[in-house]
């Protein structure tokens, strides 16, 4: 079974440009999450989709970030315009709902390393 | 104050040693306590999770949770060079909604 797939694995863009990150969750997983880790900090939650609906987007830092999950399958995270402080590693994770506690079985992708110069 | 505190290390031990990794936390509402392993340039991989207080064992790994002290531990017995990675503690409770709260990770190196 394929795991969570993210691409690109690495992106270098200039400040002010737009970047779109993509995540393909494990097939059949309704829950999809975005997290990010900026330099020297812990991994932090950005948002959570249940199928195509945003369940919780309280971690999105500002309105330069837009996440979508068309048809409840793959998801994209767009940053427009990118700023220097957006540099970091963006992780996607997915999970089924198991015994009503879905977060404990979240599987993570390898991450997209975003560098804004 | 961070909700979860974890010593970033690095921690270096000889092969075969017992490794102890720890985290403290401040939110008494956390109910699920997880340990992830992350190899370089890879995503976090769930090792094990524990509900509430107590111990859980899986092969060479043992997770302990002491809710009264707000302290969790991961022990690795008979450590191997392949265990060299960053270990992240993580926590969740119903009050967290969708969020897993991560520690900053401890970088572990097992010397052959």
Boltz contact constraints between the chains, C-beta under 6 A:
constraints:
  - contact:
      token1: [A, 42]
      token2: [B, 102]
      max_distance: 6.0
  - contact:
      token1: [A, 42]
      token2: [B, 104]
      max_distance: 6.0
  - contact:
      token1: [A, 43]
      token2: [B, 102]
      max_distance: 6.0
  - contact:
      token1: [A, 45]
      token2: [B, 99]
      max_distance: 6.0
  - contact:
      token1: [A, 48]
      token2: [B, 98]
      max_distance: 6.0
  - contact:
      token1: [A, 55]
      token2: [B, 98]
      max_distance: 6.0
  - contact:
      token1: [A, 56]
      token2: [B, 97]
      max_distance: 6.0
  - contact:
      token1: [A, 56]
      token2: [B, 98]
      max_distance: 6.0
  - contact:
      token1: [A, 91]
      token2: [B, 43]
      max_distance: 6.0
  - contact:
      token1: [A, 103]
      token2: [B, 92]
      max_distance: 6.0
  - contact:
      token1: [A, 103]
      token2: [B, 100]
      max_distance: 6.0
  - contact:
      token1: [A, 104]
      token2: [B, 32]
      max_distance: 6.0
  - contact:
      token1: [A, 104]
      token2: [B, 49]
      max_distance: 6.0
  - contact:
      token1: [A, 108]
      token2: [B, 43]
      max_distance: 6.0
  - contact:
      token1: [A, 108]
      token2: [B, 44]
      max_distance: 6.0
  - contact:
      token1: [A, 109]
      token2: [B, 43]
      max_distance: 6.0
  - contact:
      token1: [A, 110]
      token2: [B, 42]
      max_distance: 6.0
  - contact:
      token1: [A, 110]
      token2: [B, 43]
      max_distance: 6.0
  - contact:
      token1: [A, 111]
      token2: [B, 43]
      max_distance: 6.0
